[in-house]
Amino acid sequence: MEIVNNKWIIQINSKVFFDTKNSSVKIDDLDVNFPWEYEKWGILLEVKEYESKLFYNFSINWKTLLIITNDKFEQKEEILSFFWDVDVLLIIWTKDSVKVFENIESRVVIPYWEWKDIFLNTLWQTGEEIKVYKSKADSPSDETEFVNLA
């Protein structure tokens, strides 16, 4: 899986486009704006609505990518079960993001938004910004990797 940040658009494997300004998702030219199950180009996507917010759970190349666009929700089993077995977590940064992150066992965490460095510093994570993130086929499942995507 390859993830690139092009200003406000995060691109995943050149087929998935996540507009961080508008919290919208596209698979190629398909707008994904309501809860459903989607499949296009071998990409499986389940979108769940919870407390009037959309959560995106992708299966891409046998990896699970979860996008959380809003962290203002009550963390109950109903939604936490949707966050099961996450390889890559894209999460917006606000003051409540760390609480959400702590309830998700993710192998890779990529915070986004203007103050993403605060999220990383809060978790004692430092690292220089990178332009492109490429997931490793054999990433360890017992350690979380934090990515500072430029």
DALIN-V491079 format. One record per pair of residues at least 4 apart in sequence whose ideal C-beta (glycine too) atoms are under 6 Angstrom apart, sorted by the first residue. I is the first residue (numbers start at 0). J is the second residue. D is the distance in Angstrom with one decimal. If there is no record, write none. Layout:
# DALIN-V491079
i = [I | I]
j = [J | J]
d = [D | D]
This chain:
# DALIN-V491079
i = [0 | 0 | 0 | 0 | 1 | 1 | 2 | 2 | 3 | 3 | 4 | 4 | 7 | 7 | 8 | 8 | 9 | 10 | 11 | 12 | 14 | 14 | 15 | 16 | 17 | 18 | 19 | 22 | 24 | 24 | 25 | 26 | 26 | 29 | 34 | 34 | 34 | 35 | 36 | 37 | 38 | 42 | 43 | 44 | 45 | 46 | 46 | 47 | 47 | 48 | 49 | 50 | 52 | 52 | 55 | 56 | 57 | 58 | 59 | 62 | 63 | 63 | 63 | 64 | 65 | 65 | 66 | 67 | 68 | 70 | 70 | 70 | 70 | 74 | 76 | 79 | 82 | 85 | 85 | 86 | 87 | 88 | 88 | 88 | 89 | 90 | 90 | 91 | 92 | 92 | 92 | 92 | 92 | 92 | 96 | 96 | 97 | 106 | 107 | 108 | 109 | 109 | 110 | 110 | 111 | 119 | 119 | 124 | 126 | 128 | 128 | 130 | 132 | 132]
j = [59 | 60 | 62 | 134 | 12 | 133 | 11 | 132 | 10 | 131 | 9 | 148 | 19 | 20 | 16 | 18 | 17 | 16 | 15 | 59 | 27 | 40 | 26 | 25 | 24 | 23 | 111 | 68 | 31 | 55 | 30 | 39 | 42 | 39 | 46 | 47 | 48 | 46 | 45 | 44 | 43 | 59 | 58 | 57 | 56 | 53 | 55 | 54 | 81 | 53 | 78 | 72 | 69 | 72 | 66 | 65 | 64 | 63 | 64 | 86 | 84 | 85 | 86 | 87 | 85 | 88 | 89 | 90 | 91 | 93 | 95 | 96 | 99 | 102 | 80 | 102 | 103 | 103 | 105 | 106 | 107 | 103 | 105 | 108 | 109 | 96 | 110 | 112 | 96 | 110 | 112 | 114 | 115 | 118 | 100 | 118 | 121 | 138 | 144 | 145 | 146 | 148 | 115 | 118 | 115 | 124 | 145 | 145 | 147 | 147 | 149 | 149 | 146 | 148]
d = [5.7 | 5.8 | 5.2 | 4.3 | 5.7 | 5.1 | 5.3 | 4.5 | 4.8 | 5.1 | 5.3 | 4.7 | 5.2 | 4.4 | 5.6 | 5.6 | 4.4 | 5.7 | 3.9 | 5.9 | 5.4 | 5.1 | 5.6 | 4.5 | 5.4 | 4.6 | 5.3 | 3.9 | 4.5 | 5.6 | 5.7 | 4.7 | 5.7 | 5.7 | 4.9 | 5.7 | 4.2 | 5.8 | 5.1 | 4.3 | 5.3 | 5.4 | 4.1 | 5.1 | 4.8 | 5.7 | 5.6 | 4.9 | 5.1 | 5.7 | 4.6 | 4.7 | 4.6 | 5.9 | 4.1 | 5.4 | 4.2 | 5.9 | 5.9 | 4.3 | 6.0 | 5.3 | 4.8 | 4.5 | 4.7 | 5.2 | 4.6 | 4.7 | 5.8 | 5.6 | 4.4 | 4.9 | 4.6 | 5.7 | 5.8 | 5.8 | 4.7 | 5.7 | 4.3 | 5.0 | 4.6 | 6.0 | 3.9 | 4.9 | 5.1 | 5.5 | 5.6 | 5.2 | 5.1 | 4.6 | 4.6 | 5.5 | 4.7 | 4.1 | 6.0 | 5.6 | 5.6 | 5.3 | 4.8 | 5.2 | 4.6 | 5.4 | 4.1 | 4.2 | 5.8 | 4.3 | 5.9 | 4.1 | 4.9 | 4.9 | 3.8 | 5.3 | 5.1 | 5.9]
